[in-house]
């Protein structure tokens, strides 16, 4: 294929309809037909990237191998396609304007007045087509954040209009995701909001080629016909996207609706090869038919918003399916854990994950949760800050260093077992300056992680400024907390374990970023298995006690 095809996914009526899931589902179907696919996200906000955003504002910040801090939708793209994304897969308005202004300062516009059209729109088009020009892909799917009509999105919509005019209808396709609300009082679905949304899109010079309609109820043929007539699309291009029990059902639903077929037809591409979804369907079968279940506590600071830990939650889905176990994740706010209530809050759990985060709030609750897991022999996984809390807990309660802490929380601590990385001490700007992206780690033989990964050296993604303080390594190891993963370049401790514990692992990196449907992350798979073993053991003890009575 010589000509790269571009698909744009826009949204209307309401935010949070699932443009990322629709884009990823279509990409999965096209990939399953043999096409080479990538997806990118255009975010209208003026931040350079989500790296400085509070998780309450934007959900989790996803990190790619090349160190880009990106929108969480890139996590969906990777989980569905099993293909890594990069810096080029997430573009923000802040990055666009920054680039244009830098060009203007260098004199690249030869003294011309810099304007939204053509300079901003040209920059947007350049970023959109950057992935297409790599030669790696047949089709580039671009999700445009926000909803049609937002002031922030207008330059992106105009860029799509220009590309459709420049490249032609056979090479540029627009899919509009919209909402068909159900009015309970009237007992019917209403199409008017979608009609207005499509009209708003047409006012910008763009005609939607395909309508994907989010709905709680089935769309009748009459309703589809009405939508097609009033929104100026073919009836077969009106696609129902009914609420699903899991996001992983959506590709199957879209296949049944023919989204991939109508897309290929409109792009003048062959749909002769049926999609190969055997592996996907096997995953869904295991996910929906678990043989047992476990309770795992997610100890975090942002549990009110599930998107704050999106990749962790999805990693549990993947690992649960692999083990044929239903993982019930119990969110527990670390700010409200203390010595007086911890037994009550954490009772009934088969495993504890202490989540990543920044700042002092809720830290003591995380440390208490680590202590509970260590003392009760509960399977434990600490990620990033969670690993650091495990080091602090062990230092305080086993080494007897009662004031042990991280200099992030207490710069004056006499025992900085966690300290600011040396190369971070001269940095003042917060955005994009952490230790980011994939770094190598050498694993110790005969360790938990050595058995989990089955490799001597691994690559995992990072996002942190503070590190294990090597000055305390010998003390900690002599007391039973062992460093089992070391960065070969810097000597940084990446993984800690307690061999005397059934399953106790802390990692400085973020394993959740690399878990996909096709390749569940081995650390989560092993952790869930350990939780399942704990559950089985607990059940057996109950049986023995009942038999004794």
QUILIN-V314714 format. One record per pair of residues at least 24 apart in sequence whose C-alpha atoms are under 8 Angstrom apart, sorted by the first residue. I is the first residue (numbers start at 1). J is the second residue. D is the distance in whole Angstrom. If there is no record, write none. Layout:
I;J;D  I;J;D
This chain:
1;138;7  3;138;8  3;171;8  4;132;6  4;137;7  4;138;5  4;139;6  4;140;7  4;171;7  5;138;6  5;139;5  5;140;6  5;170;8  5;171;5  5;172;6  5;267;7  6;139;6  6;140;5  6;141;6  6;142;7  6;171;6  6;172;5  6;173;6  7;139;7  7;140;6  7;141;5  7;142;6  7;172;6  7;173;5  7;174;6  7;175;7  8;141;6  8;142;5  8;143;6  8;144;7  8;160;8  8;172;8  8;173;6  8;174;5  8;175;6  9;141;7  9;142;6  9;143;5  9;144;6  9;174;6  9;175;5  9;176;6  9;177;7  10;143;6  10;144;5  10;145;7  10;147;7  10;148;7  10;174;7  10;175;6  10;176;5  10;177;6  11;144;8  11;145;8  11;146;7  11;147;5  11;148;6  11;176;6  11;177;5  11;178;6  12;147;5  12;148;5  12;176;7  12;177;6  12;178;5  12;179;7  12;194;7  12;197;5  12;198;8  13;147;7  13;148;8  13;178;6  13;179;6  13;193;6  13;194;7  13;197;6  14;147;7  14;178;7  14;179;7  15;146;6  15;147;6  17;177;7  17;178;7  17;179;7  17;214;7  19;143;7  19;177;7  20;73;6  20;76;7  20;77;8  20;143;7  21;73;8  21;76;7  21;247;7  21;250;8  22;250;7  22;251;8  23;141;7  23;142;8  23;143;7  24;76;7  24;77;5  24;80;6  24;81;7  25;80;7  25;250;6  25;251;4  25;254;7  26;251;7  26;254;7  26;259;7  26;260;6  27;81;7  27;141;7  28;80;6  28;81;6  28;251;7  29;251;7  29;255;7  29;260;6  29;275;6  30;260;6  30;275;7  31;81;8  31;275;8  32;274;8  32;275;5  32;276;5  32;277;6  33;271;8  33;273;6  33;274;6  33;275;4  33;276;7  34;273;8  34;275;8  35;137;8  35;138;6  35;139;7  36;136;7  36;137;5  36;138;5  36;139;6  37;137;5  37;138;6  37;139;5  37;140;6  37;141;8  38;83;8  38;85;8  38;131;8  38;137;7  38;139;7  38;140;5  38;141;6  39;74;8  39;77;7  39;89;7  39;140;6  39;141;5  39;142;6  39;143;7  40;74;7  40;88;7  40;89;4  40;90;6  40;91;8  40;128;8  40;140;8  40;141;6  40;142;5  40;143;6  41;71;8  41;73;7  41;74;7  41;89;6  41;90;5  41;91;6  41;142;6  41;143;5  41;144;6  41;145;7  42;90;6  42;91;5  42;92;6  42;93;8  42;142;7  42;143;6  42;144;5  42;145;6  42;156;8  43;90;7  43;91;6  43;92;5  43;93;6  43;144;7  43;145;5  43;146;8  44;92;6  44;93;5  44;144;8  44;145;6  44;146;7  44;152;5  44;153;6  45;92;6  45;93;6  45;94;7  45;152;7  46;92;7  46;93;5  46;94;4  46;95;8  47;92;7  47;93;7  47;94;5  47;95;8  48;92;6  48;93;7  48;94;4  48;95;5  49;91;8  49;92;7  49;94;8  49;95;8  49;431;8  51;431;6  51;432;7  52;430;7  52;431;6  55;302;7  55;307;8  55;308;5  56;302;7  56;305;7  56;308;7  58;307;8  58;308;8  59;305;7  59;306;8  59;307;5  59;308;4  59;309;7  59;310;8  60;307;6  60;308;4  60;309;6  60;310;7  60;311;8  62;513;7  63;436;7  63;437;6  63;461;7  63;462;8  63;463;7  63;513;7  64;437;6  64;438;8  64;461;7  64;513;8  65;437;5  65;438;5  65;460;8  65;461;6  66;436;8  66;437;5  66;438;7  67;436;5  67;437;4  67;438;7  67;461;8  68;432;8  68;436;7  68;437;7  69;432;7  72;310;8  75;311;7  75;513;7  78;516;7  79;514;8  79;515;7  79;516;4  79;517;6  79;518;8  80;516;7  80;517;6  82;516;6  82;517;7  82;518;6  82;519;8  88;127;7  88;130;7  88;131;7  89;131;8  91;127;7  96;120;7  96;123;6  96;124;7  99;123;8  116;155;7  120;155;7  121;155;6  121;156;7  121;158;7  121;159;5  122;159;7  124;156;7  124;159;7  125;159;6  125;160;8  125;163;7  148;197;7  148;200;7  148;201;6  149;200;7  149;201;8  157;204;7  157;206;8  158;204;7  158;205;8  160;206;8  161;204;8  161;205;6  161;206;6  169;266;8  169;267;7  170;266;6  170;267;5  170;268;6  171;267;6  172;267;7  173;208;8  173;209;6  173;263;8  173;266;7  173;267;7  174;207;8  174;208;5  174;209;5  174;210;7  175;208;6  175;209;6  175;210;5  175;211;6  175;212;7  176;208;6  176;209;8  176;210;6  176;211;5  176;212;6  177;211;6  177;212;5  177;213;6  177;214;7  178;211;7  178;212;6  178;213;5  178;214;6  179;213;6  179;214;5  179;215;6  180;213;6  180;214;6  180;215;5  181;215;7  181;216;8  182;215;8  182;216;7  182;217;8  189;217;8  191;227;7  195;227;8  195;230;7  195;231;6  198;231;6  199;231;8  207;232;8  208;232;8  208;233;7  209;233;6  209;237;7  210;234;8  210;237;5  210;238;6  210;239;7  210;263;8  211;237;6  211;238;5  211;239;6  212;238;6  212;239;5  212;240;6  212;241;6  213;238;7  213;239;6  213;240;5  213;241;5  213;242;8  214;240;7  214;241;5  214;242;6  214;243;7  215;240;7  215;241;6  215;242;5  215;243;6  216;242;6  216;243;6  217;242;7  218;242;7  236;262;7  237;262;7  248;284;7  249;284;8  279;518;7  280;517;7  280;518;8  283;321;6  283;322;8  283;517;7  284;321;8  286;321;5  286;322;7  286;324;6  287;317;7  287;318;8  287;320;7  287;321;4  287;324;7  287;325;8  287;326;7  289;324;7  290;321;7  290;324;5  290;325;5  290;326;6  291;324;6  291;325;6  291;326;8  292;324;7  292;325;5  292;326;6  293;325;5  293;326;4  293;327;6  293;328;7  293;532;7  294;325;7  294;326;6  294;327;5  294;328;6  294;349;8  294;350;6  294;528;8  294;531;7  294;532;6  294;535;7  295;327;6  295;328;5  295;329;6  295;330;7  295;348;7  295;349;5  295;350;5  295;351;7  295;531;8  296;327;7  296;328;6  296;329;5  296;330;6  296;349;6  296;350;6  296;351;5  296;352;6  296;353;7  296;531;8  297;329;6  297;330;5  297;331;6  297;332;7  297;346;7  297;349;6  297;350;8  297;351;6  297;352;5  297;353;6  298;329;6  298;330;6  298;331;5  298;332;6  298;352;6  298;353;5  298;354;6  298;355;7  299;331;6  299;332;5  299;333;6  299;334;6  299;352;7  299;353;6  299;354;5  299;355;6  299;366;7  299;369;8  300;331;7  300;332;6  300;333;5  300;334;5  300;354;6  300;355;5  300;356;7  300;357;8  300;362;8  300;366;8  301;333;6  301;334;6  301;335;7  301;357;7  301;361;7  301;362;6  302;333;7  303;331;6  303;332;7  303;333;6  311;512;5  311;513;6  311;515;8  312;512;5  312;513;8  314;515;8  315;512;6  315;515;6  315;516;7  315;520;7  315;521;7  315;524;7  316;524;7  316;528;8  318;515;7  318;516;7  318;517;6  318;520;5  318;521;8  318;525;8  319;520;6  319;521;7  319;522;8  319;524;6  319;525;4  319;528;7  320;525;7  320;528;7  322;520;7  322;525;7  323;525;7  323;528;7  323;529;7  325;532;8  327;528;8  333;362;8  334;362;5  334;363;7  334;364;8  334;365;5  334;366;6  335;361;7  335;362;4  335;363;7  335;364;8  335;365;6  336;362;7  336;365;7  337;364;8  337;365;5  337;366;8  337;368;7  337;369;8  338;364;7  338;365;6  338;368;7  339;368;7  342;368;7  342;369;7  342;372;8  343;372;8  350;378;6  350;379;7  350;531;5  350;532;7  350;534;6  350;535;6  351;378;5  351;379;5  351;380;6  351;527;8  351;528;8  351;530;8  351;531;5  351;534;8  352;378;7  352;379;6  352;380;5  352;381;6  353;380;6  353;381;5  353;382;6  353;383;8  353;386;8  354;380;8  354;381;6  354;382;5  354;383;6  354;385;8  354;386;5  354;387;8  355;382;6  355;383;6  355;384;7  355;385;7  355;386;5  356;382;8  356;383;6  356;384;5  356;385;5  356;386;6  357;384;8  357;385;6  358;385;7  359;408;7  359;409;7  360;408;8  360;409;5  363;389;8  367;392;7  367;393;6  368;393;8  374;501;7  374;504;7  377;501;6  377;502;6  377;503;8  378;502;8  378;503;7  378;531;8  378;534;7  379;502;7  379;503;5  379;504;6  379;527;7  379;530;6  379;531;6  379;534;8  380;503;6  380;504;5  380;505;6  380;506;8  380;527;8  381;504;6  381;505;5  381;506;6  381;507;8  381;527;7  382;505;6  382;506;4  382;507;6  383;506;6  383;507;5  383;508;6  383;509;7  383;510;6  383;511;8  384;463;8  384;464;7  384;506;8  384;507;6  384;508;4  384;509;6  384;510;7  385;508;7  386;506;7  386;507;8  387;495;8  387;496;8  387;505;8  387;506;4  387;507;5  387;508;6  388;418;7  388;467;8  388;468;7  388;506;8  388;508;8  390;506;7  391;417;7  391;418;8  391;468;8  392;417;7  392;418;8  394;476;8  394;481;8  395;476;7  398;479;7  399;475;8  399;476;7  399;479;7  408;466;7  416;469;7  417;468;6  417;469;5  417;470;8  417;471;8  417;472;6  418;466;6  418;467;5  418;468;5  418;469;5  419;466;5  419;467;6  419;468;7  419;469;6  420;465;6  420;466;4  420;467;6  421;465;6  421;466;5  421;467;6  424;465;7  434;463;6  434;464;6  434;465;5  435;462;6  435;463;5  435;464;5  435;465;6  436;461;7  436;462;5  436;463;5  436;464;7  437;461;5  437;462;5  437;463;7  438;462;6  439;487;8  440;487;6  440;488;7  441;485;6  441;486;5  441;487;4  441;488;6  441;494;7  442;485;5  442;486;5  442;487;6  442;488;6  443;484;6  443;485;5  443;486;7  444;484;5  444;485;6  447;484;7  447;497;8  447;499;8  448;497;8  448;503;8  448;505;8  449;484;7  449;523;7  452;522;6  452;523;6  452;526;7  453;522;6  453;523;7  460;509;6  460;510;7  460;511;7  460;514;8  461;509;6  461;510;6  461;511;7  461;513;7  461;514;8  462;508;7  462;509;5  462;510;6  463;509;7  463;510;8  467;492;7  467;493;8  467;508;8  468;492;7  468;493;6  468;494;8  503;527;8  503;530;7
